[in-house]
Amino acid sequence: MTNMEIGGLVTGIISILVGIAVIAWPRILAYMVGIYLIVVGIIFIVASVL
């Protein structure tokens, strides 16, 4: 698998987990979105550098 495929897989898994968390605990929506954006940003930066 290429880095982009792995990044896409990880992004999909994180998206599902964040979606479940938002449904279960809507009060922490801002934190979950923030963490998601940071993780996705790191993944794409690493993928573009490698």
Contacts in CASP RR format, 6 or more apart in sequence:
PFRMAT RR
TARGET T0000
AUTHOR 0000-0000-0000
METHOD contacts of the structure
MODEL  1
MTNMEIGGLVTGIISILVGIAVIAWPRILAYMVGIYLIVVGIIFIVASVL
1 9 0 8 1.000
3 46 0 8 1.000
3 47 0 8 1.000
3 50 0 8 1.000
4 47 0 8 1.000
7 43 0 8 1.000
7 44 0 8 1.000
7 47 0 8 1.000
8 43 0 8 1.000
10 43 0 8 1.000
11 40 0 8 1.000
11 43 0 8 1.000
14 36 0 8 1.000
14 39 0 8 1.000
14 40 0 8 1.000
15 36 0 8 1.000
18 32 0 8 1.000
18 33 0 8 1.000
18 35 0 8 1.000
18 36 0 8 1.000
19 32 0 8 1.000
21 28 0 8 1.000
21 32 0 8 1.000
22 29 0 8 1.000
22 32 0 8 1.000
END
